């Protein structure tokens, strides 16, 4: 998608036509279903949370734009929404129990929320305006959006929308600070885009980054000390990812590629950044260390993959449909052995894939998946090219 993709994607994230996809009135007749058929997420505490194990993202790999989930290593891709209309820009609540996204299924762009298993789908905006780019408050009681070129906050209980910006120019890509006291956003005055921060009541709005013709897509680090954003520099060429230190004002460029990169989210521990890039010829999702090292590609599909959100927390006992495929040489027939805590006798032989119905952390510190055939398989051998029945004996979790 090269340059056309980056311009289109930026315009989408900045409210301009949302990837140039016109609302489709017929979408109202479609029946929406979420295909992540897991049980409802349990109440999360610091003791039963697995941080950073899952990523939501947007893709048109099945024809139109939908929300997908994948493991944090790029495996186990599965579809979360399934609707004729377009769904995009997922955002997790702080506890990982809910996902918000924007959709055109009601004829105009609205914000929907759903439980992490896809249940309790709800339109939280219900307006005739277009709302884009949901961002949760830390307490999950409100969601910030941009509507009519301004920032608004939606109360989830009452549905009331409160306008929080009334500045010169237009405000887009609104993100809530981790401590709940501030919003950051991209601001357009004339032809210039800058990154700004303001208090939640709309006071003390000020520019924090102005280094290029277009500075956009600000994303807070989990501790609020840094902002990642994209900029095309003073010459207006390609977009790269930059990181702003909020205390010192120092800005560092952390990607330097001839193609375009947009940051989407930080890992829950702040050590990595998710971003999309068209360096392979179309938009894919990548992850890198927060200083720009160790770049790894997570998606590899001819479709457009972008807008990734790292799930902050996954309940340790939560079940989820996870596609498991192991290979032996060039074949796909696999012998899975039982465990953990067994002698690993062969329990099943199959071709293709099975589904994981649960997971647990073993005494070895590794995550284990329980399959729908009753077997257990350790996460580090799933999708391995070597034999999947070469598992070490460890105590049961």
Beta strands, then each sheet from edge to edge (+ up, - down):
strand 1: 33-34
strand 2: 49-50
strand 3: 54-59
strand 4: 66-71
strand 5: 78-79
strand 6: 81-82
strand 7: 87-92
strand 8: 98-103
strand 9: 110-115
strand 10: 122-123
strand 11: 131-136
strand 12: 142-147
strand 13: 150-155
strand 14: 161-163
strand 15: 170-176
strand 16: 182-189
strand 17: 192-199
strand 18: 206-209
strand 19: 215-220
strand 20: 226-231
strand 21: 240-245
strand 22: 251-253
strand 23: 261-266
strand 24: 272-277
strand 25: 284-289
strand 26: 296-297
strand 27: 305-310
strand 28: 314-315
strand 29: 322-324
strand 30: 333-337
strand 31: 346-351
strand 32: 354-361
strand 33: 367-371
strand 34: 376-378
sheet 1: 1+ 6-
sheet 2: 2+ 28-
sheet 3: 5+ 4- 3+ 27-
sheet 4: 7+ 8- 9+ 10-
sheet 5: 11+ 12- 13+ 14-
sheet 6: 15+ 16- 17+ 18-
sheet 7: 19+ 20- 21+ 22-
sheet 8: 23+ 24- 25+ 26-
sheet 9: 29+ 32- 33+ 34-
sheet 10: 30+ 31-
end
